[in-house]
Amino acid sequence: MSENPTAPESSRPNASVPIHLRAATEADIPALVPLLVRLKRLNEEFDPLLKVRADVEERAAQVLRADLGNPNSVVLAAEGVGADKDRVIGVVRAQVRERLFYAPEQEGVILDIYLLPLYRRHGVGEFLLRETTARLKEKGAGVVTAEFPTQNEIAVRFYAKRGFRPITSLHAKSV
């Protein structure tokens, strides 16, 4: 699957999934930023150590621009169909990172998956996960991980149901 926005659509047709998935472009940033910010504000609800910065919109745009220019990144835009045709309703951010001490040496890390509530619980999240995993594998990932707040039991159940399990923990305290 190509990250080239002019390439043919690379998502596999699936009539039961009410979205169109494609590689994001620079033109998508204004539509992706609010979705990414919604996700970060949701994360804040799970843990006060995930307090959203005052300049979160600007920072989200910067991060998305950097990701779009990074050959090790995957940024996907999910568009609705029907009445929401051509409207961005979801975003995925992922990267391939080197595992310095472990094999396989390349890890695909799902950093963010966010869908507007209307599109949840219709198999869309699972579809996004499959597509993201496939794209990370194409970029050389031999294992796929997902980063999300530990207190997000919805994410814990979602990933566990699909064969993910904890392999490391990140603990924090305010100083």
C-alpha positions, 0 to 999 in steps of 0.5 A, spaced: 500 500 500 502 506 497 503 512 502 502 516 495 496 520 495 495 520 488 496 512 488 489 508 487 485 507 493 489 502 497 484 500 503 481 493 501 473 494 499 469 492 505 461 493 504 460 492 511 465 498 514 461 505 513 468 509 511 473 510 506 480 509 508 486 513 505 493 516 506 492 523 509 495 529 505 497 536 508 490 538 505 487 534 511 491 537 516 485 542 518 480 536 518 485 531 522 487 536 528 480 537 531 480 529 531 487 528 534 485 534 539 478 530 541 482 524 543 488 528 547 482 531 551 479 524 552 486 521 554 486 527 559 479 524 562 483 518 564 489 521 567 490 528 570 498 527 568 495 527 561 493 534 561 492 537 554 497 543 553 494 550 551 497 550 544 494 543 543 491 545 536 498 548 534 502 542 536 497 537 533 498 541 526 506 540 527 506 533 529 501 531 523 506 535 518 512 532 521 509 525 520 506 526 513 514 528 512 516 522 515 517 515 511 517 511 517 510 514 519 503 512 517 497 517 517 491 515 515 484 519 514 478 515 514 472 519 511 465 517 512 460 515 506 453 517 504 451 523 507 458 524 510 462 522 504 468 526 503 468 528 510 474 526 515 471 522 521 477 519 523 484 519 524 490 514 525 497 515 527 503 510 527 510 509 526 515 504 525 521 504 530 527 501 531 527 496 537 535 497 539 535 490 543 530 486 541 528 481 535 524 483 531 528 489 530 522 494 527 516 495 531 510 498 528 507 503 534 500 505 533 500 512 537 493 514 535 486 511 533 480 516 533 473 515 530 467 520 531 462 516 536 457 515 530 462 511 527 464 506 533 461 499 534 460 498 526 467 494 525 470 500 523 476 500 529 477 493 527 478 495 520 482 501 522 487 496 526 487 491 520 489 496 515 494 500 520 497 493 521 498 491 514 501 498 512 506 498 518 508 491 516 509 493 509 514 498 512 518 493 515 515 492 522 515 485 525 511 486 531 505 492 532 504 495 539 499 500 541 500 506 546 494 509 550 492 511 557 493 505 562 486 507 565 482 507 558 479 500 559 475 501 553 482 501 549 485 495 553 479 491 552 479 493 544 486 491 543 486 485 548 480 482 544 484 482 538 490 479 541 494 485 544 497 484 550 502 488 555 509 488 554 512 494 558 509 499 563 510 506 563 509 509 570 509 516 572 509 521 578 508 529 578 514 532 580 
